[in-house]
Amino acid sequence: MEKINKLLEPDTPVGKIFTLAETHSKVPKFYLFLITAAVLAVYLLFGPGASLLAMLIGFVYPAYRSVFAIESEDTADDTQWLTYWVVYGFFGLAEFFADIFLSWIPFYYLLKCGFLIWCMAPIPNNGSSIIYKNIIFPYVTKYSSEIDKVLDKGKDAMQEVVSDVTSRAGNVISQTVSSTMQSVSKGEAIDTSKLAGDLLNNASKEAQSAMEEPKKDQ
């Protein structure tokens, strides 16, 4: 009760919304909040598009608050929302790999929504703070050297592929331009649509070839 009242204070973003609704509806904002929460809970349990709603709840408000955190001079809110996004990223990664199992959990999207609200709650030790301090930070610092090595290898491999793809695409364009100039000098008609199609097709083949070569080397 105390935490809800604190959340609904007029100077908080959520409080401003419910204060405005209270002014127009003449219904106390505490009850409006409970009704809204109940409607969302029922929809997450039985409504279509529950996964989309849970995603929006976990993304829209934090993204909105992050914009103001970036522009403010206070660094405390920067840390708060950076921590949330780190936890949100790890949660999304875990959810992706565990998706086949999560679909069997009853009321999963309601639980997910509750978890994300706990992580973004405007309290000193909210969910993201607890998870970051006790799980993510100790794990990352323990394996930071191994993680850096993997990232460096991936970065080097990506740079090689991008460089090769760029070089091959440049060669294709150069050859196409040269061939076109020769046709023009001979007075031959140029089919621009065919020329564009051939250019894209050749560039695509070269790019695919460049992407497959590292696999052959392995």
JOQUIQUI-V139092 format. One record per residue. N is the residue number from 1. RES is the residue in one small letter. PHI is phi in whole degrees, 0 to 359 (* if undefined). OMEGA is omega in degrees with one decimal (* if undefined). D_FIRST is the distance of its C-alpha to the first C-alpha in whole Angstrom. Layout:
# JOQUIQUI-V139092
n=N res=RES phi=PHI omega=OMEGA d_first=D_FIRST
n=N res=RES phi=PHI omega=OMEGA d_first=D_FIRST
This chain:
# JOQUIQUI-V139092
n=1 res=m phi=* omega=-178.9 d_first=0
n=2 res=e phi=297 omega=-178.7 d_first=4
n=3 res=k phi=292 omega=178.2 d_first=5
n=4 res=i phi=295 omega=178.8 d_first=5
n=5 res=n phi=297 omega=178.0 d_first=6
n=6 res=k phi=292 omega=178.5 d_first=9
n=7 res=l phi=295 omega=-176.1 d_first=10
n=8 res=l phi=267 omega=176.4 d_first=11
n=9 res=e phi=298 omega=-173.9 d_first=13
n=10 res=p phi=302 omega=-177.1 d_first=16
n=11 res=d phi=272 omega=177.3 d_first=18
n=12 res=t phi=265 omega=179.7 d_first=16
n=13 res=p phi=303 omega=179.4 d_first=18
n=14 res=v phi=294 omega=179.3 d_first=15
n=15 res=g phi=298 omega=178.9 d_first=14
n=16 res=k phi=297 omega=-179.4 d_first=18
n=17 res=i phi=295 omega=-176.9 d_first=18
n=18 res=f phi=285 omega=174.4 d_first=16
n=19 res=t phi=293 omega=177.0 d_first=17
n=20 res=l phi=296 omega=178.6 d_first=20
n=21 res=a phi=296 omega=178.5 d_first=20
n=22 res=e phi=296 omega=-179.3 d_first=18
n=23 res=t phi=298 omega=-176.5 d_first=21
n=24 res=h phi=277 omega=-175.1 d_first=23
n=25 res=s phi=264 omega=-177.1 d_first=22
n=26 res=k phi=66 omega=176.6 d_first=21
n=27 res=v phi=258 omega=180.0 d_first=17
n=28 res=p phi=307 omega=-174.9 d_first=14
n=29 res=k phi=297 omega=177.5 d_first=13
n=30 res=f phi=298 omega=179.4 d_first=9
n=31 res=y phi=289 omega=175.9 d_first=12
n=32 res=l phi=299 omega=178.4 d_first=14
n=33 res=f phi=296 omega=-180.0 d_first=12
n=34 res=l phi=296 omega=179.0 d_first=11
n=35 res=i phi=296 omega=179.4 d_first=15
n=36 res=t phi=299 omega=179.7 d_first=16
n=37 res=a phi=297 omega=-179.6 d_first=14
n=38 res=a phi=293 omega=179.0 d_first=15
n=39 res=v phi=298 omega=178.3 d_first=19
n=40 res=l phi=297 omega=-179.8 d_first=19
n=41 res=a phi=297 omega=179.3 d_first=18
n=42 res=v phi=296 omega=-179.9 d_first=21
n=43 res=y phi=294 omega=178.4 d_first=23
n=44 res=l phi=294 omega=179.0 d_first=23
n=45 res=l phi=280 omega=-169.6 d_first=24
n=46 res=f phi=233 omega=-173.3 d_first=27
n=47 res=g phi=280 omega=175.0 d_first=28
n=48 res=p phi=287 omega=179.1 d_first=30
n=49 res=g phi=73 omega=-179.1 d_first=30
n=50 res=a phi=297 omega=179.9 d_first=27
n=51 res=s phi=295 omega=178.8 d_first=28
n=52 res=l phi=294 omega=179.5 d_first=29
n=53 res=l phi=297 omega=178.7 d_first=25
n=54 res=a phi=298 omega=178.6 d_first=24
n=55 res=m phi=295 omega=-179.9 d_first=26
n=56 res=l phi=295 omega=179.1 d_first=25
n=57 res=i phi=297 omega=-178.5 d_first=22
n=58 res=g phi=279 omega=-174.8 d_first=23
n=59 res=f phi=244 omega=-169.6 d_first=25
n=60 res=v phi=296 omega=-178.1 d_first=25
n=61 res=y phi=297 omega=176.8 d_first=22
n=62 res=p phi=301 omega=178.3 d_first=23
n=63 res=a phi=296 omega=178.3 d_first=26
n=64 res=y phi=299 omega=-179.3 d_first=26
n=65 res=r phi=291 omega=179.9 d_first=24
n=66 res=s phi=295 omega=178.0 d_first=27
n=67 res=v phi=300 omega=179.9 d_first=29
n=68 res=f phi=289 omega=177.2 d_first=28
n=69 res=a phi=295 omega=178.8 d_first=27
n=70 res=i phi=296 omega=-175.5 d_first=31
n=71 res=e phi=277 omega=-178.5 d_first=32
n=72 res=s phi=277 omega=178.8 d_first=30
n=73 res=e phi=276 omega=179.6 d_first=32
n=74 res=d phi=286 omega=-178.7 d_first=29
n=75 res=t phi=271 omega=-177.8 d_first=29
n=76 res=a phi=296 omega=-179.7 d_first=26
n=77 res=d phi=289 omega=174.9 d_first=24
n=78 res=d phi=299 omega=179.9 d_first=28
n=79 res=t phi=297 omega=-179.2 d_first=27
n=80 res=q phi=302 omega=-175.0 d_first=23
n=81 res=w phi=279 omega=172.3 d_first=25
n=82 res=l phi=297 omega=177.8 d_first=28
n=83 res=t phi=299 omega=179.1 d_first=26
n=84 res=y phi=300 omega=-176.5 d_first=24
n=85 res=w phi=293 omega=175.0 d_first=27
n=86 res=v phi=296 omega=178.6 d_first=29
n=87 res=v phi=295 omega=178.9 d_first=27
n=88 res=y phi=299 omega=178.6 d_first=27
n=89 res=g phi=295 omega=178.2 d_first=30
n=90 res=f phi=295 omega=178.6 d_first=31
n=91 res=f phi=295 omega=178.6 d_first=28
n=92 res=g phi=297 omega=178.0 d_first=30
n=93 res=l phi=295 omega=178.7 d_first=34
n=94 res=a phi=296 omega=-179.7 d_first=32
n=95 res=e phi=295 omega=-179.9 d_first=31
n=96 res=f phi=299 omega=-176.9 d_first=35
n=97 res=f phi=282 omega=-177.7 d_first=37
n=98 res=a phi=258 omega=-173.2 d_first=35
n=99 res=d phi=303 omega=-177.5 d_first=34
n=100 res=i phi=297 omega=179.8 d_first=37
n=101 res=f phi=272 omega=-177.0 d_first=35
n=102 res=l phi=295 omega=-179.0 d_first=31
n=103 res=s phi=296 omega=179.8 d_first=32
n=104 res=w phi=270 omega=-178.3 d_first=33
n=105 res=i phi=280 omega=179.6 d_first=29
n=106 res=p phi=296 omega=176.8 d_first=27
n=107 res=f phi=57 omega=-174.9 d_first=24
n=108 res=y phi=301 omega=-174.7 d_first=25
n=109 res=y phi=292 omega=174.0 d_first=24
n=110 res=l phi=292 omega=177.6 d_first=21
n=111 res=l phi=295 omega=178.7 d_first=20
n=112 res=k phi=297 omega=179.7 d_first=22
n=113 res=c phi=298 omega=177.7 d_first=20
n=114 res=g phi=299 omega=179.1 d_first=17
n=115 res=f phi=297 omega=-178.6 d_first=19
n=116 res=l phi=292 omega=176.7 d_first=19
n=117 res=i phi=295 omega=175.9 d_first=16
n=118 res=w phi=298 omega=-178.9 d_first=15
n=119 res=c phi=290 omega=-177.6 d_first=18
n=120 res=m phi=261 omega=-175.5 d_first=18
n=121 res=a phi=304 omega=-178.1 d_first=14
n=122 res=p phi=281 omega=177.8 d_first=14
n=123 res=i phi=231 omega=-175.3 d_first=14
n=124 res=p phi=306 omega=-179.0 d_first=17
n=125 res=n phi=250 omega=177.9 d_first=17
n=126 res=n phi=277 omega=-174.3 d_first=16
n=127 res=g phi=299 omega=-177.6 d_first=19
n=128 res=s phi=295 omega=178.5 d_first=22
n=129 res=s phi=295 omega=-179.0 d_first=22
n=130 res=i phi=294 omega=-178.5 d_first=22
n=131 res=i phi=294 omega=-179.4 d_first=24
n=132 res=y phi=296 omega=-175.9 d_first=27
n=133 res=k phi=291 omega=-172.8 d_first=27
n=134 res=n phi=262 omega=-176.6 d_first=27
n=135 res=i phi=236 omega=-171.4 d_first=29
n=136 res=i phi=291 omega=-176.7 d_first=31
n=137 res=f phi=299 omega=177.5 d_first=32
n=138 res=p phi=300 omega=-179.6 d_first=34
n=139 res=y phi=293 omega=-178.0 d_first=35
n=140 res=v phi=295 omega=-179.6 d_first=36
n=141 res=t phi=293 omega=-179.6 d_first=38
n=142 res=k phi=291 omega=-176.1 d_first=40
n=143 res=y phi=248 omega=-175.2 d_first=41
n=144 res=s phi=298 omega=-178.4 d_first=42
n=145 res=s phi=294 omega=178.4 d_first=45
n=146 res=e phi=294 omega=179.4 d_first=46
n=147 res=i phi=296 omega=179.4 d_first=43
n=148 res=d phi=297 omega=179.3 d_first=45
n=149 res=k phi=297 omega=179.3 d_first=49
n=150 res=v phi=297 omega=179.5 d_first=47
n=151 res=l phi=295 omega=179.2 d_first=46
n=152 res=d phi=295 omega=178.0 d_first=49
n=153 res=k phi=297 omega=178.6 d_first=52
n=154 res=g phi=296 omega=178.6 d_first=50
n=155 res=k phi=296 omega=179.8 d_first=50
n=156 res=d phi=297 omega=-179.9 d_first=54
n=157 res=a phi=296 omega=179.6 d_first=54
n=158 res=m phi=295 omega=179.0 d_first=52
n=159 res=q phi=297 omega=178.4 d_first=55
n=160 res=e phi=296 omega=-179.3 d_first=58
n=161 res=v phi=295 omega=-179.4 d_first=57
n=162 res=v phi=298 omega=179.3 d_first=56
n=163 res=s phi=298 omega=-179.9 d_first=59
n=164 res=d phi=294 omega=179.9 d_first=61
n=165 res=v phi=297 omega=180.0 d_first=60
n=166 res=t phi=297 omega=-179.8 d_first=60
n=167 res=s phi=296 omega=-179.1 d_first=64
n=168 res=r phi=294 omega=179.6 d_first=65
n=169 res=a phi=296 omega=177.3 d_first=63
n=170 res=g phi=297 omega=178.1 d_first=65
n=171 res=n phi=296 omega=179.3 d_first=68
n=172 res=v phi=298 omega=-179.7 d_first=68
n=173 res=i phi=297 omega=-179.7 d_first=67
n=174 res=s phi=299 omega=179.9 d_first=70
n=175 res=q phi=295 omega=-179.8 d_first=72
n=176 res=t phi=294 omega=178.9 d_first=71
n=177 res=v phi=297 omega=179.8 d_first=72
n=178 res=s phi=297 omega=179.5 d_first=75
n=179 res=s phi=297 omega=179.4 d_first=76
n=180 res=t phi=296 omega=-179.9 d_first=75
n=181 res=m phi=297 omega=178.3 d_first=77
n=182 res=q phi=294 omega=179.2 d_first=80
n=183 res=s phi=296 omega=179.6 d_first=80
n=184 res=v phi=295 omega=-179.3 d_first=80
n=185 res=s phi=295 omega=178.9 d_first=83
n=186 res=k phi=273 omega=179.1 d_first=85
n=187 res=g phi=81 omega=-179.7 d_first=84
n=188 res=e phi=279 omega=178.6 d_first=82
n=189 res=a phi=286 omega=-178.6 d_first=79
n=190 res=i phi=251 omega=175.6 d_first=76
n=191 res=d phi=270 omega=-173.7 d_first=73
n=192 res=t phi=297 omega=-179.8 d_first=70
n=193 res=s phi=294 omega=178.2 d_first=67
n=194 res=k phi=292 omega=179.7 d_first=69
n=195 res=l phi=297 omega=179.0 d_first=69
n=196 res=a phi=295 omega=178.9 d_first=66
n=197 res=g phi=296 omega=178.6 d_first=65
n=198 res=d phi=296 omega=-179.8 d_first=67
n=199 res=l phi=298 omega=179.8 d_first=66
n=200 res=l phi=295 omega=-179.4 d_first=62
n=201 res=n phi=295 omega=179.8 d_first=64
n=202 res=n phi=294 omega=178.8 d_first=66
n=203 res=a phi=296 omega=179.1 d_first=63
n=204 res=s phi=295 omega=179.3 d_first=60
n=205 res=k phi=296 omega=179.6 d_first=63
n=206 res=e phi=295 omega=179.4 d_first=63
n=207 res=a phi=295 omega=178.4 d_first=60
n=208 res=q phi=296 omega=178.4 d_first=59
n=209 res=s phi=296 omega=179.7 d_first=62
n=210 res=a phi=294 omega=179.5 d_first=61
n=211 res=m phi=288 omega=-176.3 d_first=58
n=212 res=e phi=276 omega=-176.2 d_first=60
n=213 res=e phi=299 omega=177.2 d_first=62
n=214 res=p phi=300 omega=179.2 d_first=59
n=215 res=k phi=293 omega=179.5 d_first=59
n=216 res=k phi=294 omega=-179.5 d_first=62
n=217 res=d phi=294 omega=179.5 d_first=63
n=218 res=q phi=288 omega=* d_first=60
